[in-house]
Amino acid sequence: MKELVEVIAKALVENPDEVVVTEKTDGRHVTVELKVASSDMGKVIGRQGRIARAIRTVVKAASTKDDIYVDVDIVE
């Protein structure tokens, strides 16, 4: 899931070299943390959180194949 979030985020931002994605696994629960440059934060979140919600939806759909629960956190 880390790679999927990284590809999506790098396509959205102006500074793709500053995208950092970390993944923490706890059993069947995976937390993916996405960090981007502060100037790109609005592009990743989108108006009223639409882009962030779309990223979470895509990751959730991809995670059902592996029968795991994935939570995507966007951090500063």
VMD Tcl script that builds the backbone (N, CA, C; Angstrom):
set m [mol new atoms 228]
animate dup $m
set s [atomselect $m all]
$s set {name element resname resid chain x y z} {
  {N N MET 1 A 0.806 -1.186 0.000}
  {CA C MET 1 A 0.000 0.000 0.000}
  {C C MET 1 A 0.857 1.262 0.000}
  {N N LYS 2 A 2.036 1.155 0.567}
  {CA C LYS 2 A 2.950 2.298 0.625}
  {C C LYS 2 A 3.268 2.810 -0.772}
  {N N GLU 3 A 3.527 1.906 -1.692}
  {CA C GLU 3 A 3.882 2.291 -3.043}
  {C C GLU 3 A 2.718 2.972 -3.753}
  {N N LEU 4 A 1.506 2.478 -3.515}
  {CA C LEU 4 A 0.320 3.061 -4.135}
  {C C LEU 4 A 0.118 4.499 -3.686}
  {N N VAL 5 A 0.221 4.755 -2.389}
  {CA C VAL 5 A 0.062 6.107 -1.862}
  {C C VAL 5 A 1.161 7.014 -2.393}
  {N N GLU 6 A 2.376 6.491 -2.490}
  {CA C GLU 6 A 3.498 7.283 -2.978}
  {C C GLU 6 A 3.304 7.696 -4.435}
  {N N VAL 7 A 2.849 6.797 -5.263}
  {CA C VAL 7 A 2.630 7.095 -6.684}
  {C C VAL 7 A 1.532 8.150 -6.841}
  {N N ILE 8 A 0.442 7.993 -6.096}
  {CA C ILE 8 A -0.659 8.953 -6.182}
  {C C ILE 8 A -0.202 10.334 -5.722}
  {N N ALA 9 A 0.495 10.394 -4.592}
  {CA C ALA 9 A 0.922 11.675 -4.031}
  {C C ALA 9 A 1.919 12.383 -4.943}
  {N N LYS 10 A 2.862 11.639 -5.493}
  {CA C LYS 10 A 3.860 12.257 -6.371}
  {C C LYS 10 A 3.233 12.807 -7.643}
  {N N ALA 11 A 2.125 12.227 -8.078}
  {CA C ALA 11 A 1.438 12.730 -9.265}
  {C C ALA 11 A 0.686 14.026 -8.973}
  {N N LEU 12 A 0.345 14.266 -7.719}
  {CA C LEU 12 A -0.453 15.435 -7.360}
  {C C LEU 12 A 0.371 16.675 -7.032}
  {N N VAL 13 A 1.561 16.502 -6.481}
  {CA C VAL 13 A 2.313 17.628 -5.919}
  {C C VAL 13 A 3.282 18.242 -6.925}
  {N N GLU 14 A 3.758 19.446 -6.586}
  {CA C GLU 14 A 4.753 20.113 -7.422}
  {C C GLU 14 A 6.176 19.720 -7.036}
  {N N ASN 15 A 6.360 19.242 -5.796}
  {CA C ASN 15 A 7.680 18.824 -5.312}
  {C C ASN 15 A 7.654 17.328 -4.982}
  {N N PRO 16 A 7.698 16.471 -6.000}
  {CA C PRO 16 A 7.593 15.031 -5.733}
  {C C PRO 16 A 8.770 14.454 -4.949}
  {N N ASP 17 A 9.910 15.160 -4.953}
  {CA C ASP 17 A 11.061 14.649 -4.213}
  {C C ASP 17 A 10.888 14.832 -2.701}
  {N N GLU 18 A 9.923 15.634 -2.269}
  {CA C GLU 18 A 9.688 15.846 -0.844}
  {C C GLU 18 A 8.576 14.965 -0.281}
  {N N VAL 19 A 8.057 14.053 -1.082}
  {CA C VAL 19 A 7.017 13.135 -0.625}
  {C C VAL 19 A 7.673 12.001 0.160}
  {N N VAL 20 A 7.208 11.805 1.393}
  {CA C VAL 20 A 7.725 10.734 2.238}
  {C C VAL 20 A 6.541 9.897 2.713}
  {N N VAL 21 A 6.604 8.602 2.468}
  {CA C VAL 21 A 5.534 7.701 2.879}
  {C C VAL 21 A 6.128 6.631 3.788}
  {N N THR 22 A 5.544 6.484 4.988}
  {CA C THR 22 A 5.979 5.442 5.904}
  {C C THR 22 A 4.801 4.528 6.184}
  {N N GLU 23 A 5.127 3.282 6.504}
  {CA C GLU 23 A 4.093 2.275 6.727}
  {C C GLU 23 A 4.366 1.552 8.034}
  {N N LYS 24 A 3.343 1.454 8.879}
  {CA C LYS 24 A 3.446 0.741 10.151}
  {C C LYS 24 A 2.409 -0.370 10.149}
  {N N THR 25 A 2.843 -1.588 10.453}
  {CA C THR 25 A 1.953 -2.736 10.427}
  {C C THR 25 A 1.744 -3.270 11.836}
  {N N ASP 26 A 0.478 -3.534 12.155}
  {CA C ASP 26 A 0.126 -4.123 13.441}
  {C C ASP 26 A -0.913 -5.202 13.174}
  {N N GLY 27 A -0.452 -6.403 12.891}
  {CA C GLY 27 A -1.371 -7.490 12.545}
  {C C GLY 27 A -1.984 -7.243 11.186}
  {N N ARG 28 A -3.308 -7.166 11.147}
  {CA C ARG 28 A -4.011 -6.912 9.886}
  {C C ARG 28 A -4.317 -5.431 9.697}
  {N N HIS 29 A -3.832 -4.603 10.592}
  {CA C HIS 29 A -4.062 -3.165 10.512}
  {C C HIS 29 A -2.767 -2.479 10.068}
  {N N VAL 30 A -2.843 -1.702 9.008}
  {CA C VAL 30 A -1.688 -1.001 8.464}
  {C C VAL 30 A -1.983 0.495 8.483}
  {N N THR 31 A -1.029 1.277 8.998}
  {CA C THR 31 A -1.148 2.727 8.987}
  {C C THR 31 A -0.112 3.281 8.027}
  {N N VAL 32 A -0.574 4.035 7.054}
  {CA C VAL 32 A 0.309 4.663 6.077}
  {C C VAL 32 A 0.307 6.157 6.361}
  {N N GLU 33 A 1.497 6.724 6.612}
  {CA C GLU 33 A 1.629 8.153 6.868}
  {C C GLU 33 A 2.228 8.825 5.638}
  {N N LEU 34 A 1.573 9.886 5.209}
  {CA C LEU 34 A 2.003 10.628 4.034}
  {C C LEU 34 A 2.452 12.014 4.466}
  {N N LYS 35 A 3.693 12.362 4.126}
  {CA C LYS 35 A 4.227 13.697 4.412}
  {C C LYS 35 A 4.601 14.352 3.092}
  {N N VAL 36 A 4.147 15.595 2.921}
  {CA C VAL 36 A 4.486 16.365 1.725}
  {C C VAL 36 A 4.967 17.741 2.162}
  {N N ALA 37 A 5.504 18.495 1.226}
  {CA C ALA 37 A 5.928 19.863 1.529}
  {C C ALA 37 A 4.712 20.683 1.928}
  {N N SER 38 A 4.927 21.674 2.793}
  {CA C SER 38 A 3.801 22.474 3.271}
  {C C SER 38 A 3.097 23.213 2.131}
  {N N SER 39 A 3.829 23.560 1.096}
  {CA C SER 39 A 3.209 24.235 -0.046}
  {C C SER 39 A 2.320 23.303 -0.865}
  {N N ASP 40 A 2.529 21.992 -0.746}
  {CA C ASP 40 A 1.735 21.009 -1.489}
  {C C ASP 40 A 0.611 20.405 -0.659}
  {N N MET 41 A 0.476 20.801 0.590}
  {CA C MET 41 A -0.520 20.206 1.467}
  {C C MET 41 A -1.937 20.397 0.920}
  {N N GLY 42 A -2.226 21.561 0.390}
  {CA C GLY 42 A -3.555 21.826 -0.160}
  {C C GLY 42 A -3.882 20.962 -1.362}
  {N N LYS 43 A -2.886 20.644 -2.145}
  {CA C LYS 43 A -3.109 19.799 -3.319}
  {C C LYS 43 A -3.416 18.365 -2.933}
  {N N VAL 44 A -2.851 17.900 -1.843}
  {CA C VAL 44 A -3.076 16.528 -1.401}
  {C C VAL 44 A -4.414 16.404 -0.667}
  {N N ILE 45 A -4.794 17.444 0.053}
  {CA C ILE 45 A -6.050 17.403 0.791}
  {C C ILE 45 A -7.232 17.754 -0.115}
  {N N GLY 46 A -7.082 18.772 -0.926}
  {CA C GLY 46 A -8.153 19.164 -1.831}
  {C C GLY 46 A -9.235 19.975 -1.139}
  {N N ARG 47 A -10.158 20.483 -1.916}
  {CA C ARG 47 A -11.260 21.265 -1.357}
  {C C ARG 47 A -12.168 20.365 -0.540}
  {N N GLN 48 A -12.399 20.781 0.682}
  {CA C GLN 48 A -13.233 20.051 1.637}
  {C C GLN 48 A -12.777 18.603 1.809}
  {N N GLY 49 A -11.490 18.349 1.570}
  {CA C GLY 49 A -10.925 17.022 1.787}
  {C C GLY 49 A -11.253 16.002 0.716}
  {N N ARG 50 A -11.663 16.456 -0.445}
  {CA C ARG 50 A -12.082 15.517 -1.494}
  {C C ARG 50 A -10.942 14.653 -2.012}
  {N N ILE 51 A -9.776 15.233 -2.221}
  {CA C ILE 51 A -8.642 14.464 -2.741}
  {C C ILE 51 A -8.181 13.452 -1.698}
  {N N ALA 52 A -8.093 13.887 -0.437}
  {CA C ALA 52 A -7.685 12.978 0.641}
  {C C ALA 52 A -8.671 11.820 0.752}
  {N N ARG 53 A -9.960 12.105 0.648}
  {CA C ARG 53 A -10.982 11.064 0.723}
  {C C ARG 53 A -10.851 10.101 -0.447}
  {N N ALA 54 A -10.539 10.635 -1.625}
  {CA C ALA 54 A -10.366 9.789 -2.803}
  {C C ALA 54 A -9.149 8.875 -2.657}
  {N N ILE 55 A -8.056 9.409 -2.113}
  {CA C ILE 55 A -6.859 8.586 -1.872}
  {C C ILE 55 A -7.198 7.452 -0.921}
  {N N ARG 56 A -7.902 7.774 0.166}
  {CA C ARG 56 A -8.281 6.746 1.145}
  {C C ARG 56 A -9.203 5.693 0.529}
  {N N THR 57 A -10.106 6.115 -0.347}
  {CA C THR 57 A -11.018 5.177 -0.997}
  {C C THR 57 A -10.274 4.220 -1.915}
  {N N VAL 58 A -9.333 4.737 -2.690}
  {CA C VAL 58 A -8.550 3.884 -3.597}
  {C C VAL 58 A -7.716 2.878 -2.807}
  {N N VAL 59 A -7.091 3.342 -1.727}
  {CA C VAL 59 A -6.266 2.449 -0.915}
  {C C VAL 59 A -7.126 1.392 -0.237}
  {N N LYS 60 A -8.297 1.792 0.239}
  {CA C LYS 60 A -9.198 0.833 0.878}
  {C C LYS 60 A -9.642 -0.239 -0.112}
  {N N ALA 61 A -9.952 0.170 -1.339}
  {CA C ALA 61 A -10.347 -0.795 -2.362}
  {C C ALA 61 A -9.213 -1.754 -2.689}
  {N N ALA 62 A -7.993 -1.244 -2.744}
  {CA C ALA 62 A -6.840 -2.108 -3.046}
  {C C ALA 62 A -6.533 -3.040 -1.876}
  {N N SER 63 A -6.828 -2.614 -0.656}
  {CA C SER 63 A -6.488 -3.430 0.510}
  {C C SER 63 A -7.463 -4.579 0.722}
  {N N THR 64 A -8.658 -4.514 0.154}
  {CA C THR 64 A -9.617 -5.604 0.339}
  {C C THR 64 A -9.117 -6.895 -0.297}
  {N N LYS 65 A -8.304 -6.773 -1.319}
  {CA C LYS 65 A -7.730 -7.954 -1.965}
  {C C LYS 65 A -6.821 -8.708 -1.005}
  {N N ASP 66 A -6.074 -7.970 -0.175}
  {CA C ASP 66 A -5.146 -8.582 0.768}
  {C C ASP 66 A -5.785 -8.866 2.119}
  {N N ASP 67 A -7.072 -8.542 2.282}
  {CA C ASP 67 A -7.826 -8.758 3.517}
  {C C ASP 67 A -7.154 -8.081 4.710}
  {N N ILE 68 A -6.795 -6.796 4.524}
  {CA C ILE 68 A -6.219 -6.005 5.602}
  {C C ILE 68 A -6.967 -4.670 5.686}
  {N N TYR 69 A -6.833 -3.984 6.815}
  {CA C TYR 69 A -7.413 -2.671 6.997}
  {C C TYR 69 A -6.304 -1.640 6.930}
  {N N VAL 70 A -6.434 -0.663 6.030}
  {CA C VAL 70 A -5.402 0.346 5.844}
  {C C VAL 70 A -5.969 1.710 6.203}
  {N N ASP 71 A -5.229 2.457 7.023}
  {CA C ASP 71 A -5.592 3.812 7.406}
  {C C ASP 71 A -4.529 4.743 6.837}
  {N N VAL 72 A -4.943 5.776 6.094}
  {CA C VAL 72 A -4.007 6.728 5.490}
  {C C VAL 72 A -4.073 8.026 6.290}
  {N N ASP 73 A -2.938 8.432 6.865}
  {CA C ASP 73 A -2.839 9.674 7.623}
  {C C ASP 73 A -1.966 10.652 6.857}
  {N N ILE 74 A -2.464 11.858 6.697}
  {CA C ILE 74 A -1.686 12.928 6.062}
  {C C ILE 74 A -1.159 13.818 7.181}
  {N N VAL 75 A 0.149 13.864 7.346}
  {CA C VAL 75 A 0.767 14.611 8.448}
  {C C VAL 75 A 1.639 15.731 7.901}
  {N N GLU 76 A 1.843 16.739 8.755}
  {CA C GLU 76 A 2.682 17.864 8.352}
  {C C GLU 76 A 4.126 17.622 8.684}
}
mol reanalyze $m
mol bondsrecalc $m
mol representation Tube
mol addrep $m
